[in-house]
Amino acid sequence: MLENKQTCKTKNIILILTLLFTLGCSFPVQITLGAPTATPTLAPTLAPTQAPLSTPEPGTEENPLILALAPSPRPTEAVIAAGDTLAAYLESRTGYRVVTVAPASEEALVVSLEKGNVNIAALSPYAFVLAYQNQSVNALLARVRNGEMFYGAQILINREGEFTSYFDEARGENITDIVSALKQFEDKKPCWSDEFSPSGYVVPLGLLNQAEVETRGGAFLEGQPNVVRGVYADDICDFGATFVDARTSPTLEADYPDVMDRVLVAWRIPAIIPYENISMSANLPFEMRRSIQRALIDFMTTPEGKAAMQTMYGFDEMLPVEDAAYAEFISYVNASGLDILDLIE
Protein backbone atom coordinates (compact mmCIF):
# COMPACT_ATOMS: atom_id res chain seq x y z
CA MET A 1 0.00 0.00 0.00
CA LEU A 2 2.83 2.39 0.92
CA GLU A 3 4.58 1.52 -2.35
CA ASN A 4 1.38 2.37 -4.34
CA LYS A 5 1.11 5.78 -2.59
CA GLN A 6 4.74 6.60 -3.40
CA THR A 7 4.21 5.58 -7.05
CA CYS A 8 1.14 7.82 -7.20
CA LYS A 9 3.15 10.80 -5.85
CA THR A 10 5.85 10.26 -8.44
CA LYS A 11 3.29 10.11 -11.26
CA ASN A 12 1.74 13.40 -10.08
CA ILE A 13 5.15 15.13 -10.10
CA ILE A 14 5.90 13.89 -13.61
CA LEU A 15 2.46 15.09 -14.77
CA ILE A 16 3.05 18.60 -13.34
CA LEU A 17 6.48 18.91 -14.95
CA THR A 18 5.13 17.65 -18.28
CA LEU A 19 2.34 20.25 -18.25
CA LEU A 20 4.73 23.09 -17.38
CA PHE A 21 7.17 22.10 -20.12
CA THR A 22 4.33 21.77 -22.64
CA LEU A 23 2.92 25.20 -21.76
CA GLY A 24 6.37 26.77 -22.11
CA CYS A 25 6.48 28.17 -18.57
CA SER A 26 9.82 29.84 -17.89
CA PHE A 27 9.32 30.60 -14.20
CA PRO A 28 11.32 28.77 -11.54
CA VAL A 29 9.33 26.02 -9.85
CA GLN A 30 9.63 24.79 -6.27
CA ILE A 31 8.14 21.37 -5.45
CA THR A 32 7.92 19.83 -1.98
CA LEU A 33 7.86 16.10 -2.17
CA GLY A 34 6.66 15.52 1.40
CA ALA A 35 3.37 17.50 1.15
CA PRO A 36 0.59 15.91 -0.87
CA THR A 37 -1.19 19.25 -1.41
CA ALA A 38 1.98 21.24 -2.42
CA THR A 39 1.64 23.76 -5.23
CA PRO A 40 4.39 25.38 -7.36
CA THR A 41 5.75 28.72 -6.12
CA LEU A 42 6.29 31.05 -9.09
CA ALA A 43 8.87 33.85 -8.92
CA PRO A 44 8.73 36.31 -11.84
CA THR A 45 12.07 37.25 -13.50
CA LEU A 46 12.57 41.03 -13.43
CA ALA A 47 13.85 42.77 -16.54
CA PRO A 48 16.98 44.91 -16.01
CA THR A 49 16.19 48.58 -15.52
CA GLN A 50 19.64 49.97 -16.56
CA ALA A 51 22.86 48.95 -18.30
CA PRO A 52 25.82 47.85 -16.10
CA LEU A 53 28.07 50.73 -15.04
CA SER A 54 31.42 50.99 -16.87
CA THR A 55 34.61 52.78 -15.83
CA PRO A 56 34.95 56.14 -17.60
CA GLU A 57 37.83 56.55 -20.02
CA PRO A 58 41.08 57.68 -18.32
CA GLY A 59 41.88 61.35 -18.71
CA THR A 60 38.24 62.44 -18.58
CA GLU A 61 36.49 64.63 -16.03
CA GLU A 62 35.00 61.52 -14.42
CA ASN A 63 38.33 59.64 -14.38
CA PRO A 64 41.20 62.17 -14.50
CA LEU A 65 44.89 61.35 -14.71
CA ILE A 66 46.45 61.78 -11.28
CA LEU A 67 49.82 63.54 -11.09
CA ALA A 68 51.83 63.06 -7.88
CA LEU A 69 53.84 65.89 -6.39
CA ALA A 70 57.15 65.07 -4.72
CA PRO A 71 56.41 62.96 -1.63
CA SER A 72 56.01 65.09 1.47
CA PRO A 73 53.63 65.09 4.43
CA ARG A 74 53.44 68.90 4.13
CA PRO A 75 54.05 70.14 0.56
CA THR A 76 54.80 73.85 0.34
CA GLU A 77 52.53 76.31 -1.41
CA ALA A 78 55.23 76.75 -4.07
CA VAL A 79 55.24 73.02 -4.82
CA ILE A 80 51.44 72.89 -4.99
CA ALA A 81 51.38 75.89 -7.33
CA ALA A 82 54.05 74.31 -9.55
CA GLY A 83 51.99 71.12 -9.71
CA ASP A 84 48.93 73.09 -10.76
CA THR A 85 50.98 74.79 -13.48
CA LEU A 86 52.15 71.43 -14.84
CA ALA A 87 48.66 69.90 -14.65
CA ALA A 88 47.16 72.84 -16.55
CA TYR A 89 49.85 72.61 -19.22
CA LEU A 90 49.34 68.87 -19.71
CA GLU A 91 45.60 69.43 -20.05
CA SER A 92 46.07 72.16 -22.65
CA ARG A 93 48.52 70.12 -24.71
CA THR A 94 46.90 66.68 -24.53
CA GLY A 95 43.21 67.27 -23.86
CA TYR A 96 43.33 64.91 -20.87
CA ARG A 97 41.99 66.00 -17.51
CA VAL A 98 44.82 66.05 -14.93
CA VAL A 99 44.67 66.59 -11.16
CA THR A 100 47.43 66.58 -8.54
CA VAL A 101 47.90 64.72 -5.25
CA ALA A 102 50.56 64.93 -2.54
CA PRO A 103 51.73 61.51 -1.27
CA ALA A 104 53.04 61.54 2.28
CA SER A 105 56.03 59.32 1.47
CA GLU A 106 57.65 57.52 -1.44
CA GLU A 107 56.49 54.18 -0.06
CA ALA A 108 52.92 55.51 -0.10
CA LEU A 109 53.50 56.73 -3.66
CA VAL A 110 54.59 53.25 -4.83
CA VAL A 111 51.50 51.71 -3.21
CA SER A 112 49.26 54.31 -4.89
CA LEU A 113 50.80 53.55 -8.28
CA GLU A 114 50.14 49.85 -7.77
CA LYS A 115 46.51 50.50 -6.82
CA GLY A 116 45.95 52.91 -9.70
CA ASN A 117 45.48 55.93 -7.42
CA VAL A 118 48.41 57.75 -9.09
CA ASN A 119 49.18 57.77 -12.82
CA ILE A 120 52.18 60.10 -13.28
CA ALA A 121 55.06 60.44 -10.79
CA ALA A 122 58.72 61.23 -10.27
CA LEU A 123 60.47 58.19 -8.77
CA SER A 124 63.84 57.62 -7.14
CA PRO A 125 65.89 54.75 -8.61
CA TYR A 126 64.83 52.29 -5.88
CA ALA A 127 61.18 53.33 -6.05
CA PHE A 128 61.22 52.76 -9.79
CA VAL A 129 62.68 49.26 -9.32
CA LEU A 130 59.89 48.36 -6.89
CA ALA A 131 57.09 49.89 -8.97
CA TYR A 132 58.41 48.36 -12.19
CA GLN A 133 58.64 44.92 -10.62
CA ASN A 134 55.06 45.38 -9.42
CA GLN A 135 54.20 45.99 -13.10
CA SER A 136 52.82 49.39 -12.09
CA VAL A 137 54.81 51.74 -14.29
CA ASN A 138 56.77 52.40 -17.45
CA ALA A 139 59.56 54.98 -17.57
CA LEU A 140 58.96 58.11 -19.64
CA LEU A 141 61.80 60.54 -18.93
CA ALA A 142 65.11 60.27 -17.10
CA ARG A 143 66.63 63.07 -15.09
CA VAL A 144 69.91 64.33 -16.56
CA ARG A 145 72.86 65.47 -14.45
CA ASN A 146 76.10 66.74 -15.95
CA GLY A 147 74.82 65.72 -19.36
CA GLU A 148 74.25 62.06 -18.38
CA MET A 149 71.21 59.96 -17.47
CA PHE A 150 73.28 57.21 -15.80
CA TYR A 151 76.57 57.00 -13.92
CA GLY A 152 79.01 54.25 -12.97
CA ALA A 153 80.70 52.81 -9.90
CA GLN A 154 84.13 51.42 -9.14
CA ILE A 155 85.97 49.09 -6.79
CA LEU A 156 89.06 50.79 -5.31
CA ILE A 157 92.28 49.32 -3.92
CA ASN A 158 95.51 50.64 -2.48
CA ARG A 159 98.49 50.37 -4.83
CA GLU A 160 100.68 49.15 -1.95
CA GLY A 161 98.24 46.46 -0.90
CA GLU A 162 97.91 42.81 -1.89
CA PHE A 163 95.35 43.31 -4.66
CA THR A 164 95.59 43.62 -8.44
CA SER A 165 93.93 46.22 -10.66
CA TYR A 166 92.06 44.82 -13.65
CA PHE A 167 91.08 48.21 -15.03
CA ASP A 168 93.08 49.95 -17.74
CA GLU A 169 92.95 53.67 -16.90
CA ALA A 170 94.31 54.72 -20.30
CA ARG A 171 91.70 52.80 -22.28
CA GLY A 172 88.98 53.19 -19.68
CA GLU A 173 88.01 49.52 -19.70
CA ASN A 174 88.22 46.34 -17.63
CA ILE A 175 90.82 43.87 -18.89
CA THR A 176 89.60 40.52 -17.55
CA ASP A 177 86.39 38.74 -16.67
CA ILE A 178 84.47 39.80 -13.60
CA VAL A 179 84.95 36.61 -11.57
CA SER A 180 88.74 36.66 -12.03
CA ALA A 181 88.84 40.31 -10.99
CA LEU A 182 86.63 40.03 -7.92
CA LYS A 183 87.59 36.65 -6.43
CA GLN A 184 90.59 38.35 -4.81
CA PHE A 185 88.14 40.06 -2.43
CA GLU A 186 86.84 36.81 -0.96
CA ASP A 187 86.68 37.13 2.85
CA LYS A 188 88.09 40.68 2.67
CA LYS A 189 86.65 43.77 4.35
CA PRO A 190 85.03 46.49 2.20
CA CYS A 191 84.58 50.18 2.89
CA TRP A 192 81.06 51.28 1.95
CA SER A 193 79.71 54.81 1.71
CA ASP A 194 76.30 54.39 3.38
CA GLU A 195 73.48 51.85 3.49
CA PHE A 196 71.42 53.62 0.80
CA SER A 197 74.08 54.56 -1.74
CA PRO A 198 73.62 52.85 -5.14
CA SER A 199 77.26 53.33 -6.17
CA GLY A 200 78.87 53.17 -2.73
CA TYR A 201 77.08 50.05 -1.51
CA VAL A 202 74.01 48.50 -3.19
CA VAL A 203 75.24 47.99 -6.76
CA PRO A 204 78.81 46.87 -5.82
CA LEU A 205 77.30 44.47 -3.26
CA GLY A 206 75.05 43.06 -5.99
CA LEU A 207 78.06 42.76 -8.29
CA LEU A 208 80.03 40.79 -5.69
CA ASN A 209 77.03 38.55 -4.98
CA GLN A 210 76.55 37.82 -8.68
CA ALA A 211 80.23 36.83 -8.85
CA GLU A 212 79.66 34.63 -5.76
CA VAL A 213 82.30 36.50 -3.77
CA GLU A 214 81.54 36.55 -0.06
CA THR A 215 83.19 39.37 1.87
CA ARG A 216 83.48 40.18 5.54
CA GLY A 217 81.24 42.75 7.21
CA GLY A 218 81.91 46.20 5.78
CA ALA A 219 82.61 49.58 7.36
CA PHE A 220 80.14 52.35 6.52
CA LEU A 221 82.12 55.59 6.40
CA GLU A 222 79.27 58.06 5.65
CA GLY A 223 80.49 59.61 2.43
CA GLN A 224 82.30 58.57 -0.71
CA PRO A 225 85.36 60.81 -0.17
CA ASN A 226 85.69 59.01 3.17
CA VAL A 227 85.78 55.68 1.34
CA VAL A 228 88.68 56.98 -0.76
CA ARG A 229 90.41 58.10 2.45
CA GLY A 230 89.86 54.65 3.97
CA VAL A 231 91.40 52.88 0.98
CA TYR A 232 94.26 55.40 0.89
CA ALA A 233 95.06 54.82 4.57
CA ASP A 234 95.00 51.04 4.04
CA ASP A 235 94.22 50.33 7.69
CA ILE A 236 90.40 50.51 7.80
CA CYS A 237 89.40 48.13 5.04
CA ASP A 238 90.84 46.08 2.20
CA PHE A 239 88.92 47.70 -0.65
CA GLY A 240 86.16 50.24 -1.21
CA ALA A 241 83.37 51.24 -3.58
CA THR A 242 82.48 54.69 -4.91
CA PHE A 243 80.94 56.44 -7.89
CA VAL A 244 83.13 57.31 -10.87
CA ASP A 245 85.29 59.14 -9.98
CA ALA A 246 85.17 60.01 -6.29
CA ARG A 247 88.98 60.23 -6.21
CA THR A 248 88.76 63.64 -7.92
CA SER A 249 86.61 65.17 -5.17
CA PRO A 250 87.84 68.69 -4.30
CA THR A 251 87.73 67.77 -0.61
CA LEU A 252 90.60 65.31 -1.20
CA GLU A 253 92.97 67.51 -3.19
CA ALA A 254 94.72 69.32 -0.37
CA ASP A 255 95.31 66.32 1.91
CA TYR A 256 95.90 63.65 -0.74
CA PRO A 257 97.71 65.13 -3.76
CA ASP A 258 98.87 61.67 -4.85
CA VAL A 259 95.45 60.02 -4.46
CA MET A 260 95.10 59.14 -8.17
CA ASP A 261 98.41 57.29 -8.08
CA ARG A 262 97.98 55.57 -4.72
CA VAL A 263 94.29 54.57 -4.99
CA LEU A 264 93.64 52.39 -8.04
CA VAL A 265 90.49 51.13 -9.72
CA ALA A 266 90.39 47.34 -9.50
CA TRP A 267 87.14 47.05 -11.47
CA ARG A 268 84.74 49.58 -12.98
CA ILE A 269 80.98 49.16 -13.25
CA PRO A 270 79.73 50.94 -16.39
CA ALA A 271 77.22 53.78 -16.29
CA ILE A 272 74.10 51.81 -15.36
CA ILE A 273 73.02 53.64 -12.18
CA PRO A 274 70.11 56.01 -12.89
CA TYR A 275 69.03 59.27 -11.38
CA GLU A 276 65.34 59.92 -10.77
CA ASN A 277 62.79 59.55 -13.55
CA ILE A 278 59.24 60.41 -14.54
CA SER A 279 57.12 57.27 -14.87
CA MET A 280 53.52 56.63 -15.84
CA SER A 281 50.99 53.88 -15.12
CA ALA A 282 51.71 50.81 -17.24
CA ASN A 283 48.02 50.00 -17.71
CA LEU A 284 47.30 53.19 -19.63
CA PRO A 285 47.24 53.19 -23.44
CA PHE A 286 50.62 53.48 -25.17
CA GLU A 287 49.58 56.55 -27.15
CA MET A 288 48.43 58.29 -23.98
CA ARG A 289 51.85 57.72 -22.40
CA ARG A 290 53.59 59.04 -25.51
CA SER A 291 51.32 62.10 -25.55
CA ILE A 292 52.15 62.91 -21.93
CA GLN A 293 55.86 62.31 -22.62
CA ARG A 294 55.89 64.78 -25.51
CA ALA A 295 54.02 67.37 -23.44
CA LEU A 296 56.49 67.04 -20.56
CA ILE A 297 59.43 67.53 -22.94
CA ASP A 298 57.81 70.65 -24.37
CA PHE A 299 57.01 71.90 -20.86
CA MET A 300 60.72 71.83 -19.98
CA THR A 301 61.54 74.08 -22.94
CA THR A 302 59.61 76.99 -21.43
CA PRO A 303 61.02 79.17 -18.62
CA GLU A 304 57.85 78.64 -16.58
CA GLY A 305 58.00 74.90 -17.13
CA LYS A 306 61.64 74.57 -16.19
CA ALA A 307 61.04 76.59 -13.02
CA ALA A 308 58.03 74.45 -12.12
CA MET A 309 59.91 71.17 -12.61
CA GLN A 310 62.78 72.46 -10.50
CA THR A 311 60.36 73.45 -7.75
CA MET A 312 58.39 70.20 -7.88
CA TYR A 313 61.09 67.60 -8.37
CA GLY A 314 64.47 69.35 -8.53
CA PHE A 315 64.87 68.47 -12.23
CA ASP A 316 66.77 70.82 -14.55
CA GLU A 317 66.90 68.55 -17.59
CA MET A 318 65.23 65.34 -18.78
CA LEU A 319 65.55 62.98 -21.76
CA PRO A 320 63.30 60.18 -23.05
CA VAL A 321 64.14 56.74 -21.70
CA GLU A 322 62.93 53.16 -22.11
CA ASP A 323 62.47 50.52 -19.42
CA ALA A 324 65.24 48.37 -20.94
CA ALA A 325 67.82 50.97 -19.91
CA TYR A 326 67.24 50.00 -16.26
CA ALA A 327 67.71 46.23 -16.69
CA GLU A 328 71.28 45.99 -15.34
CA PHE A 329 70.59 48.30 -12.42
CA ILE A 330 67.53 46.26 -11.46
CA SER A 331 69.62 43.08 -11.72
CA TYR A 332 72.29 44.40 -9.33
CA VAL A 333 69.76 45.76 -6.84
CA ASN A 334 68.02 42.38 -6.73
CA ALA A 335 71.36 40.55 -6.43
CA SER A 336 72.29 42.68 -3.41
CA GLY A 337 69.72 40.72 -1.40
CA LEU A 338 68.58 43.90 0.34
CA ASP A 339 64.93 44.71 0.98
CA ILE A 340 64.06 47.42 -1.55
CA LEU A 341 61.41 48.87 0.76
CA ASP A 342 64.16 49.57 3.29
CA LEU A 343 66.00 51.60 0.64
CA ILE A 344 63.01 53.84 -0.08
CA GLU A 345 62.47 56.94 2.01
Buried (B, 14 or more C-beta within 10 A) or exposed (E): EEEEEEEEEEEEEEEBEEEBEEEEEEEEEEEEEEEEEBEBEEEEEEEEEEEEEEEEEBBEEEEBBBBBBBBEEEBEEEBBEBBBBBBEBBBEBBEBBBBBBBBEEBBBBBBBBBEEBBBBBBBBBBBBBBBBEEEBBBBBBBBBBEEEBBBBBBBBBBBEBEBEBBBEEEEEEBEEEBEEBBEBBEEBBBBBBBBBBBBBBBBBBBBBBBBEBEBEEBBBBEBBBBBBBBBBEBEBBBBBBBBBBBBEBEBBEEEBEEBBEBBBBBBBBEBBBBBBBBBBBBEBEEEBBEBBBBBBBEBBEEEEBBEBBEBBBEBEBBBBBEBEBBEBBBBBBBBBEBEBEEBBE
